[in-house]
């Protein structure tokens, strides 16, 4: 399903202590309070902290409650709700195509270049592509690739940091 | 100093000032128990079921104001304390639970008596820890007590794998270092309200015509009873005390309207309903208080004070929401009020006293030869017991009657399971309270259903020399369920009959080391209570045979508006 077809979302950046179980605490909180997660990305920022970007379904609960409940977790240090305008928000996708016809490779290469994506590998009529951009761009990219025969794809979910 | 993790745990408990641990040994926690041999560490109370240990820790904490400690082994013992942890979580009671765990290397292998204890308890504790390095024990224990007792109090669990506590295992070797200052960037409770919010709140108060101070358990957690009374008196604001706040202001105080909610008294319920300003102080708009939310206190503006910001605007939007400690915020409000005059609430007070006159808490006395009225038993129990008696209650009809008919003059004398509604709470909670306050008279008010859930802890009380007293209101029914079946299920009684004829509560109690007295006749009530109050070397159980079909009134039926509060039948003929 395309992002544009999904319910309205909020993007939350959480700075958390990088301790065992912290992801389970965050995910468990969403589950037990009935908040729906659209996507979640997490990785350490240094030895002590990790940053989690969570895109939540705005219809499942008041955003204020979601933020406050997250903030109650001892390991959660800071919660910021990010606006699309001000923050830097990126997502990455990996796609595998089976074109069936080697002649189409050049066509796809051109399409990828148009999105400033990259071709990871070409083997005969099979291609692996990647694109890092805004989630909306990823939607358009995947739309355009659809006719070429997508056999696998993985999106990372959005990552974001507050704006400058 | 080098030591093993088991000894370090005991030293850490000593370091935190722990006087008593309620617990039960078993495989994975045995190294800690081994370190206790010879009297090292705090007093240990050996319970008869781990659930009892958890409620004892809660009762101890509520009565003394100090965190309660429960220690059990892994697996089934850890799952047996899930109920008391959930209970302490919902009622914000500072409890530290220590559980044994299988050796670290076996975690995740479905080892004997392995459960994912931190996973299971994640949603019912304020925080929990799985310790992997014995050197972390002093700091983690220090953090656990800090988290349990600061901000909104609550339970914290520490899961200790056996290999790091077992002196025979080199994994357990650690170097003791005193805990260092707490460094928890994600846990910084805010105590003082923002000055502009305090000003805004005071302005609303000074404009109110029908104000009500809606006093909740947070006042007791913050030790703010004096400030509550001062604030109420300063402005002449009537107070309702929720089930969790009974005793926060004396029941004899002219401004105290009593308990609101599903079984609150008529005046307290209607005062909130008709109020133009609700000052929610450490209370959380629980559904048992609000009734149907969309018809609750529709004309009221709301000032909401809570130390937990997630409570603010969660259920009822507030006109002024103040994040802060109830005691501190009330102090700030009093400062802001300064020498300003109180409110003229003459008209409001006269409406309230009209309700009080027409719809007092009342019951009909028993016909001659009929079973005892539970309300009468509780009134006599209160009248004949020492002034500072602590009373713990189970859950059900007897709990509501105890809250209604016991007159609380001081805080921390009333223990009950409010949020979770845990049947069987009273006996272990009373034992915990008595362990912490050995000079106080402690009564547990229990029903026959509750009694059968946790009465085995009377063995603990007898053996450990913790002489609590139990008022067993035996109505031979699961009374509250029976009442709901009568009122909302056309009296189709389903699985609520406990008439037995077993157990014989007298024999059962005596077998557990208690003095047991059965009371059937109203004329025997006083003598039995006086006898029980005179016994201080053993637990006492007084079984009162009470009216099986007595209902708790007033009652706001589930899901109904508080305006539809049902008063007892004999008050219904009078027009409202």
Interface residues (C-beta under 8 A of the other chain):
Chain A: X16 X17 X20 X21 X24 X25 X28 X29 X32 X64 X65 X68 X69 X71 X72 X73 X74 X75 X76 X77 X78
Chain B: X118 X119 X122 X123 X126 X127 X130 X147 X184 X185 X186 X187 X308 X309 X310 X312 X313 X314
